[in-house]
Amino acid sequence: MKPYRFIISGGGTGGHIYPAVAIANELQLRYPEAQFLFVGAKDRMEMQKVPQAGYAIEGLWISGLQRNLTIKNLLFPLKLASSLIRARGILKKFKPHVAIGTGGYASAPLLRVASMRRIPCLIQEQNSHAGITNKWLGSKVQRICVAYEGMDAFFPSEKITLTGNPVRQDLLAVESKRTEAQSFFKLDPSQKTLLVLGGSLGAKRINELIATSLPFFERLDLQVIWQCGAHYETTYKNEGTRSVQVHAYLNRMDLAYAAADIIISRAGALSVSELCLVGKPVLFIPSPNVAEDHQTKNAIAISEKNAALVIKESELSDKFETEFTALVESENTRKLLSENIKELAKPNATRMIVAEIEKLLNNAS
């Protein structure tokens, strides 16, 4: 038999791109002779990130609908028609055995045409509230891999497999890296360490909160590793002190997690999955500025299991110092949150997703 050909679409954000690349990497391990082609949206970050990961990519002229009436919305029907025609040509030429979608604009036309051509299709939904693209595709694909329970509210239950989200494998044993992490970040082992994460670009409201809370953290005898993001590095780089480290990026996330005693974080799907694996007490401050408020829904899904704390941005002024102080001062609370969030981890997610893809291959042969 000729080598398998896999076509994969996911992009717009790292939350869609990283799972797509992780799935491709696992498939390549199992099928070294396989051929891979990614399909993304022109001018989106996948057009750079996917080639950096070593895979070929084709671009579609597609974008999402804007909330307000704009020229871009008027162009949407034309872009969709163009992308459907382009997707048909790509599929006809590449002839994939399976089509895989991880969300993002380009997934919609590619997997819609693939399903019409009777190519086996699988989608992976990262969030607890399904995105528009995946909801639209749910009735048309064969398998749907999800990261949260209760996703039959969005998809046919017989198609769903609970797999979790793909996560970085270097996070599987952060407990063993504690001493290395303290040395790497030059931390005082006698002090608790707070890790603050706002994403690679940064989170404006979290950064404002941390900047004004530095004297408060000092009173609590905390040392802080603060990842402020690329957009805010010049604003906050002078806030660094002996006990406060300000970083635009954290290149060794495994060591940052290993060093942390408490974590403040956004609640993007992949961040949540990583934090479940890491198993540290977490306070989520979800971004309210994302599609369908999915970060709040992700965070609440974890907090309902008594596995994390959640404070909305609008409630920070009233609740943050009280709730954070209680967390720092209660070892029992930290231990309970840590144990409960680790119970939600899915360390074998990528392998489980690929196992579902293999079922599609076997059914088609």
C-alpha positions, 0 to 999 in steps of 0.5 A: 500500500502507498504511504498514507496522506494526511491533510490537516487544517487549524489556525488563526491562533496558537490554540488551534495550530499547536494541536494540529502540529502535535497530531501531525508529529504523532502521526509521523512517529507512527507512519514515517513514510506518510505525507502531510499537507496543512491548509490555513488562512492566508495572512494568519500565523499558521502560514509561518508557524507550520513551516517552522514545524517542518510541514508544507502548508497551502493558504485559503482566502478566508476570514471570519465574520466581524461582529459589526457591519464592515467591508470584510463582512461584505467580502465574506461570501466571495471569500467562502466561495473562493475557499471552497473552490480552492479546497476542492482543488487541493483535495483533488490533487493531494488525495488524502486518506483522512482530513483533520481539523482543529478549528479556525477559519480554514477548517470550515471549507476544507473539511466541508469539501472533504466530507462531500468527497467522502474523505474520512474526517475528524475534528478536535475541539479544545474548549468547553464551549465549541467554536463556530467552525467545529459546531458547523462541521460536527454533523458532517464529520465521522469523529469528534475529539473533545477535551471536556465532558458535556460536549454532547450539547454541541455535537452528536454524542455517538461521534464524541471521544473524550481525549483531552488536548495535546500538551507539551511532553516536557511537562509530564515530570515537572515535579522532578525539576524543582531544584533545577528550576529554582537554580535556573530562575535564581529563586530563594527556596525558603520563599513561595513563588507566584507564576503569572501567565498572560499569554505570549502577547500579554494580558493588559488587565492582568499586567495592571493587576500585578503592577499595582499588587507588587507591594501586596505580594511583598507583604505576603513574602512571595517571589514573582515570575511575571510573564508580561508578554511581548506587547508590554515588555517596555511598560513593565521591565523596570518593575523587576526587583530581587524578588520580582522577575519580569519576562516577555517570554518564558522559554523554559515553561517546564521550569517555570511550572516546576518553580511555581507554588501558585499560578495566576493565568488566563484560561485558554484551552491549551493553558488549562490543559497544561495546568491540569497536567502540572497540578499546581494551585491556580487562580484563573482570570479569564479574558472576556474579549474572546469568541463566545466568552470561551475562557470563562466557560473553560475556567468555570468547568475546572472550578466546578470540580473544585480544582481552581479558583476563578475571578472575572476581570470585572470582580478583581478590584473587589475580590482579588486581595481577599481570595488570593490571601486566603489561598496563600495562607491555606496549605489545605486549600492549595493541596486540595486544588492541586490534587483535584486539577491533576485528576483532570489531566489527560497526558495521553491526549495526542496518542488518543486522538491519533488512535481515533484517526487510525480507526478511520483509516481501518474503516476506510480500508 
